[in-house]
Amino acid sequence: MSVQKYPHLFEPLIIGSTVFRNRIFASPQGSSFVDCAEFPTPEIAAYYERKAMGGSATICMGERAVDRRRGLNYGGQVIPLEDHRGQAYFKYLTNAVSRHGTVPSIELQHGGCWAKRGADMGNQIYGPVEGIYDGVHVLAMDEQIIEETIDAFVKAAKWAKWVGFGMVTIHGGHGWLLGQFMSPIMNTRTDRWGGSLENRVRLPREICKAIRKACGRDLVIEMRISGAECTADGYDIEDGVEIAKGLDGYPDIIHVSAGHGQFDDVFTVTHPGMFQPDGVNVKYAAAIKPFIRQSKVGTVGALCDPEMMEEIIASGKADIVNMARGLVADPDLPLKAATGNEKEINKCLRCFQCFSGLMNKGQYSCAINPEIGRELEYSTQPREVTVPKKVLVIGGGIGGMQAALTADRRGHDVTLVEKSGRLGGVLLCEEKVPFKQHLHEYIENQVRRVGESGVKVMLNTELTPEQAEALGADVIIAAIGARAIVPPIPGIDGKNVLPAEYAYVHPDEVGDTVVVLGGGLVGIELSIYLTWLGKHVEIVEMADKLNCGENFVHKMAVDREIRRLALTAHTGTTAKSIDDNGVVCQGPEGEVRYDADTVICAVGMRGLQEEAKAYSQAAPLFYQIGDCSRATNMYEANRLGFNVAMDIGQRW
């Protein structure tokens, strides 16, 4: 009898001489924390080590280019093979991972015809066939270039083994070079490197064979493929099955992903957004697994639930589950699941804060994990403070709860005051929304954690500054949020007009035809939700385009869902008046009327900055966080709540 709740998920996996402690593999993820010589810094070592400490079987450093001349698709990918000064940096990183019983891995990639960075540097780039890609003239690889490419993968693998990586992940998916060669649509060569399946898989097989010969059985070889490219011009799962069958036995692991990296409309297929169900891409590995006899099969895509991952392994859909964002949101997910603390897991919201943070600012960030990207800094801070304080947090939303929990863990005496009868703040209105399920679970977890902590909670309490002062706090953290803006439109107070927050909570009171005023994220996501419920929704937005804020990756998911639902948005359009039957607007072509049973106001929020400022004299130290500091989002609320609480009592 097993004491393990998830026996299949936590069964060790032995490949050659390598033991993987469980079946949870951290998918390849890159980072911008490299120095000017492209060597990893202590910050990136701490980032990967933190995941290893959380119990994953392997941690993969993502997207390292094997050919700096011909294979770079963007900057920051170079492995400085010829620069021996880099060995110490990488050995430091692999040791940081392996000392926790985790196998360090590295992804080896070649951009092929999409190696835009290589072309920008003045190099000729190559693919399986000649053509124009992203404005660049690409030549077909000849025999010499192919042999040099195989050698580049081998040199990279030998170097990886030398510096302590126990596995290499060869990127054969997402439209990169090896995927280009394996594609029955793209690879139209007539020589031994193209045409038939045998010829199309020859290059990845030759790379695997050459790496095995050079590195032996004690370096695990994983090959990542797209089970389907999910584009009109890409291959489908039937081709994906044939490709996997052609690879069987050459890599130790066939890691089945999906999609094509060069097309925005399938980016959120490869990296599922919140509008798709958990485990949406498991179907590709499940289709391939019955045909694979020698290699192990891994799956990836929107996985964060131990119950689901256990079922995937137990039912034979895959041998391994791979996660990327799930381990950003909660690097301790494996440990929590293994020890029966799965209720403590913070499940990824799939909001793409991580991707947008990396692409916009060069750093990972997470809406619900304020420590991500700052692992080195936080690892050196003492757990408890030197000078405990009496802390008053006013406002029990996302930022307020995070501040209270962090301050409590640091040893402060914390009181949390909330004017309503529930903790959770404005986002409680979305608790019935199917694509916000993990957000609702996160809020419930935070509320439970507050209840189980030493924080004293006062609900249904709206403090005056005088009452706050009377509580005698050393520190006040104001997190009182924002109030919905009500525009001065004639008819805005009509019975058929609802605030967005109310419409979220009471969708049954929303009519069958709806006009949503406001094309920001709140208005867009509410429109999607109401359309899911079968209502006909049109968005009216003053600006010339819809606005999802800085999170342009989530915008890809939003745009894809808008197209799928055929949701109509009228941009460059201003509401002039509202009556019982709809809205009269001024559009690009003049006055126009949109009939609707219900009009919903979602034109934005006004931060309660002045209201929060009123508490500034009620304690020696005062902080404003979240929306009452400046217009913000969940990530900023959590980040500020966490960091303000970390600062308190450090010195005075």
N, C-alpha and C positions, 0 to 999 in steps of 0.2 A: 504493500500500500504506500502511495506517495504522499508526502506532506506538502508537495508542491502543487499549487492550484493550477498552474499552467505547465504541466510536465513536458509537453512537446516543445513549447516555446523555449524552455530552459534546459532542454537536453543538449549536452555538449556535442559539437560537430567536429569530427577529426578528418582532416584532409592531408594526406601525406604525413609529414611529421608535425603538422601544426594543429593545435587544439584550440577551437573557438569555444568560449565558455557557455555560449547560448546561441540562439538563432536570430538575435537582434543585431543587425549590422547597421552602422551609421553610414548613410549614403555619402558619396563625394560632395564636399563643400569646400569652395575656395575661400580665401580671405585676402584683404588688401594689406594686412600687417606684415609687409616685407620691407627690408631696407633698400637703399639705392642700388645695391648689387643683387637684388632679388633673393636675398637670403631671408629665411623666416626669423622674425623677432621673438623675444620672450613672450610678447603678448599673444602671438598666434600659437605658440607652444602651450600657453595656459588655456587658450580657447579649446584646443583639442584635448588637453589633459583633463579639463573639467568634464568633458563627455565621457572620457575613459573612467573617471571616478564614479560616474553614474551607472556603470555596469554593462555598457554595450560590448559585444564580442569583438568588434573591430571598429576603428575610426579611420575614415578615408579623407586624406587631403586631396582636394579636387582640382581638376583641370590644369595639370602641369604639361606644358607643350614639350614634345620630344624633339622638335626641329625648330630652332629659333629663326631660321631663315624662311622656311616654307610653310610652317605649321601654325603660326601664331594667329589666332582670331581676335585677340585683344591683348592689351598690356598686362603685365603682372603674372604671366604664365610661365616664364622661363625657368627651367631647371639649369643652373650653371654647371653643366657636366664637366667642363674643362677647368673649372675654377675650384681647386682643392681647398681653398679657404672656406668654402661653403659646407664642407663635411662636418665640421664641429657644430654648426648651427642645426643641421638636419639630424645629427646624432643626438643632440640635446632634445629635439622635438620627439624623435622616436622613442627615446628613453623615457620621456615624460608620459608617453602613452603606455608603453609596454610594462612599466613598473607597476601598473594597476591590473595586470593580467589581461590586457586588451591588445589585440594584434593591430599594429599600425599599418595602414595601407596608403597607397598613393595612386591617383588616377593619371594615366598616361594618354595624351590626346594629340591629335593632329587635325587641323582645321580643313585640310584639303582645299577644295575650290572655294571655301568660305574663309580662308585664312587672310582676312582683310588687313589685319595688322601687319602681316608679313609683306603684303603688297605695298602698304603705305610706307614701309621702310625701304622700298626700292627693290625688293626681291621678286623674281618670277615665281608664281605659285602654280601648283599643279593639282589636278583631280583625275578621276578615271577617264574623263573625256574632255575634249576641248570645248570651250564656250565662254560666254560672258556672264559673270556672276557678280552681282552688286556693283556693276560698272567696271569690273576688272576682267581683263582677258586672261583666261586660265588655259594652260596647255595640258594635254593628256600626258600622264606619266609614261615614260618609256622604261625599258627593262632596267637601265642603270639607276634611274630615279627610284623605281620600286625597290631595288636591292638596297639603295641608300636609306630608304624609308624603313625597311625591315631592320637594317642595322641600327638606325636611330632608336627604334623601340627597344632593341636588345641592349644597347648601351645604357639607355635610361633605366631599364629593369635591373641591370647589373649594378648600376650606381645606387638604385633604390635599395637593393639588398645589402650593399656595402654599408650604407648609412643606417641600416636597422629596420627598414620596412619589411614586414613579413608577408605582404601580399601586394600585388599590382593589379589595378583595375584598368583594363584596356578599353577605352571608350570607342565602342563600335555602333553607338546609337545617335539619335538626335540630329541626324544629317551630317555628321562629321565624316572625315575621310573614309574610315572603314565601313561606315554605313553607306556612303556613296558607292563604294565598290560592291557591297552586298545587295544594293537595290536593283531589282529587276527592271525598274523603270529608268533609273539614271545611268546604270552601267550598260552601255550598248556596244562595248568593245567586242571585237571579233577574234582576239588572240586568247591565250591561255588565262588571262586575267578577267575575262568577261563573257557575257552571253549566258551559258548554262549555269545552273546552281553550283555545280562543282567548281567552275571557274570563278564565279563571283565570290565564293567564300574562300578562295585560295589564299588571298592576301592575309586576312585575319588568321587563318590556320597556319600559314607559314610563319607569321609573327609569334604565335603561341609555341610552335615547334622550336623556333630559334631561341626563344626565351627559356624554354624548358631545358634545352641542350646547354645553354650558357649558365643557367642558375640552379638547375637541379630540382629535386622534388620538394625541397624545403622552402621554396618560394611559391606561394599559392597564386594561381593565375585566375583572375575573374575577367569575363568579357561582358561588357554592358551593350545590350542591343535594344532597339525599338521593336516591340512586338508588332506594332503597326505605326506608320508615320502619321496617320490621322489627317492627311491633307488630300485635296483633290488630285494632286499630282504625285502622291506618295504611295507606298505599298501598303497592303492590308494585312490582317492577321493570318490569312492563308499563306501569304508570302513569308510572314514572320515565323510561322511554324516550320516552313521549309528551310529558312535560314538557320534556325536553331538546330534542326536535325543535321544540317550540314556542318555545324560547329561541334556537335556532341562529341565529348571525349578529348577535345583539344584544350579548351580552358577547363579548369577545375569547377568553375561556377559560371553559369549563364545567368546574368542579371537582366531581367526583362523589364524594361521601361517602356515608354511610348512617346510618340510625337516627333516633331522636327524642330530643331532649335532656331531656325532662321525665319520662322513665320509667327508673327504676333498672335494670330488667331488660334494657334495650337500651343502657345506657351503655357496656357492654363489647362491644357490637357496633360502635358508633361508634368506640370506642377499644379495639381488641381486646386481650384479656388473654392470658396465657401459655398458656391451654388451647386457643387457636385457632392455626391454621397461619399462617406468614408469608404476607403478601399476601392474606389472607382476603377482603378487600373489593374486590379488583381486578375481580372478576366483574361488578360493577355498571357500572364504566366500560367494560369490554369489551363488555357488552351494548349500551351506548349509542353507542359510537364508530362503528359502521358506519352509523348514521343521521345523523351530523353532517357537514355539508358545509362550513361556513364557520368555525365556532369551533374552537379547539383543545380537547382533552379531557385533563383531569388526573385522576389516581387517587390514592387515599390509603388507609392502613390497614395497619399491621404490616409496613412496608417498611424494610429495613436492609441487604439483601444486594445488592451491585452486580450480580452475575450475574442475579438475578431482575429487577432494575430494567432492566437492558440488554435482557433478553428481552421485557419488557412494551412497551418502546418499539419494539424491532426487529420484533416480531410485529404491531404495530398495535393493541394493546389500549388504548393511551393515548399521548398526545403528551408528557405531563409526569408525573413522579412527585413526589408531595408527601409530606413527612415532618415529624413533630413530635417525638415522643419519640426517634426515631433520632438526631436532631441534638442532643438534650439529652444522651444517653448519649455521643455522640462528635461534637462540632461539626466535627471535621476529616474526617468521613467522605468528603465529596466530594474533597478533596485527596488523601486516602489512596488512594481508588479511581482517580483520574486518573493518579497517579504510580506505579501498580503496587504499592502498599503495602497492598492490601486485607486482608492477614493482620493488619495492625495495628488494624483497625477493632474498636472495642468495640461489639458489637451490643446493642441495647436488650433487656433481660430481660423487658420488659412486666410488671414487678412493681408498677407504679403508685406507686412511691415519690415520683415527681415530682408527680403529681396530689395525693396525700395531703399532701405537704409544702406545696404551694401553698394547699390548702384549710384545712389545720390550722394552719399557721404563717405563711402569707402569703409564702412563699419557695419557689422551685423547689429541689429537691434530687434527687439521683440515687444509686442504690445503687453505681454503678460509676464515676461522674464526680464526685470530691470537690470540683472547682473550680466546679461549676455554682452560680449565684447569688452567687458571690464574685469574679466576673471583674475588677471594678474593683480590689479589694484585691490580688489576685494579680498583676495587670498591673503594679503599681508595685513589687513586690518584686524584688530582684536575683536573677538566676538561680543564682548561686553564692554560698556563704556567706562571711562574713568570717573566721570562725574554724573551720577544718575539725576534725572530731572523729573519734575512734575509737568507732564505734557497734556495739553488740551487740544484735541482735534475737532474742529467744527465742520461737519459735513461728512456723511457716511457713504459717499459714492466711491468710484474706483480709486481715486487718489487718496481720499481720506482713509479708506480701509487699509491701503498699502502702507501709508504713513503710520497708522496706529499699530499694525502688526509688526512692522520693522522696529519701531520705537520700543514696543513691548519686548521683542526678542533681544534687544540691546540692553534691557534691564531698567528701562524707565517706568515711571508710574503714569499710566496712560488712561485718559478718559476720552471717549468718542461720543459726540453729541450729534444727533440727527433729528431734523425737524419733522420728518414723516414717521410713519410706523414701521418702515422697513429699511434695512441697509441695502445698498446697491446703486442708488442714484438714478439718473435719467435713463440709463441703459436697461433698467428693469422693464421698460415698456416693450422691449424686443424679446421677452422671454418666450413668447408663443411662436416666434418666427423660425421655421424649420432650418433655414441656412445659418441661423445664429445659435444652434443647439449648444455648441461648445462654449460660446460666450456665456450662455445661461448657466452651464455647468461650472464655468470658472467663477462667476459671481456667487453661485450657491456655495462653492468651496471656500471662497474668501469670507463669506458670512459665517460659515461653520467654523472656520479657523479663528475668526474674531471671538465667537462664542466660546471656543475651547481655550482661548488665551487668557491672559490676566487683564485684558482691556476691560475697563468699566464702560458699559454702553448705556446711554440715555436716549431713548426713542421718544418721538412725539414732543420734542423739546426744541423750541426756537429761542436761543439765548439773545438777550440784549448785551451790548458791550459792558454795561454795568454788572450784569449777572455773570458774564465771563470773567470779569475782573475779580468778582467776589469768590470765585473758585480757587484763586490763588495759584494759578499755574506759573511755572517758570518760562514755559514756551507755549505759544498758541500757533497752531497750523490751521489756517482758514482754507477750506476746500468746499465752498458753498455753491460752486457751479455757475450756471448760467440760466437765463430766462429766454423763452422763445420770443423772437421779434414779431410784432404784429404790424404789418405795413398799413399806411393810411389809405386803404382802398375802399371806396364806397361799397357797402354791403358786406364788409369783412366780418361783421358781427351777426350775420344771418344764421338762421337755424341749420342751414345746409352746409355751413362752414365749420370744419373741425381742425384743431391743431394736430400736427403730425404725431406727437406723443400720444394723444388720445386715440387717434385712428389705429395706431399700432396695438393698443390695449383692447380696443373695441371695434375690431374689423366688421363685426356683425351689424354695426350701426352705419357702415359705409355703404352707399348705394351701388348699383350695378355699373353705373358709368361715373367716372371720377376724373377730375382735373386736379393735378398736384401743382401748386405754385411753388417753384423752387427746384432747380436742377443741380443742387449740391448733393453730397453723398447721402444725407438723410432722405431727401426727396426721391432720389433714384432708387435706393434700396427699399423704401416704402412702396414705391411704384411696382418694383419687381415682386415684392411680397403680395400686394393686392392682386397683381396679375396672376400669380400662382393660385390665388383663391378664386379665380375665374372672373374677375372684374375687368372691365375695359377701362384702361387708364391712359391719360395723356398728360405729359409734363409741359409746363410753361416756364421758360427760363429767360430772364432779361439778357444775359450775356450771349455771346455768339456761339458758345459751346457748353456742354455739361461740364461740371467741375467735381472731380473726385479728390481734389487736394494734391499733395505731393506724392501720394502713393500711386504712381503710374502703373505699377504691375497689377494692383487690384483693379485699376481702370480697364486693363485688358480683360479681366474676368467679367467686369460689369458690362463692357461693350459686347462681349460674346453673349452674355445672357440677354441683353437688350435685343440683339439681333435674333436670337433664338425665339424670343417671345414676340417679336415684331412690335415692340413697344415704341409708341410715337412720342417724340420730343419736339416741341416748337421752340427753337432758340431764337435769340434776337427779338423776343416777344415780351411785351409788358402788359400785365393785367390792369385794366382801367376801371372796371366795375364788376360787381358780382350781384346776381339776382337769384331768384328761386330756381331758375332753370339752367344756370351755368355762369360763364365768365365772358365778358367782352374784353378783347385784347387789342393792342396795337402791335401788328407784326411787320415784317419787312415789306409786305405788299399792301399795307394799310390796315384798316379796322377789320377784325374777324371775331366771330363768336364761336365758343366751344361749349356745347351743351353738356350738362352733367347733373346727375342726381346729388353728388357731393363734391364740394370743393375743399381741398386740404391745403393748409398753410404750412409750408416747410421752407421759409425764406431765410432761416438762419437763427442764431442764438446770440444774445448779448451777455457777455461775461459780467458777473456781479462784482466788479472790481471795487467800486466805491462802497458797496455794502460790506465787502470783506475788509476794506481799509478801516472801517469804523472800529474794528477790534484791535487795531495796531497799538493802542496805548494801554491795553488791558493786561499785558504781560511784558517782562523785560525783553524777551525775544519773540519776534513775530514773523511768520512766513505766509505767503499766499501761493497756493499751488492749483493746478488744473485750470478750469475755465475761468475762475475768478482771478487768475493771474493774467492770462491772455488766452485768446481763442486757441484751442488745443484739441488733442485727440486722446484716445485711451493710452497709447504709448507714452505720451508726454505726462499724462496724469500719474501713471505708475512710476515713471522715471523720477519725476520730481518728488512724489511722495516718499519713494524709497531713499533717494539721496538726501533730502532734507532730514529725514529721520536718522540716517547714518551720520550726519554732521553733528547732531545734537549731543552735547556732553563730551565731545572729543577733548576739549581743553578747559572750558569754563562752564 
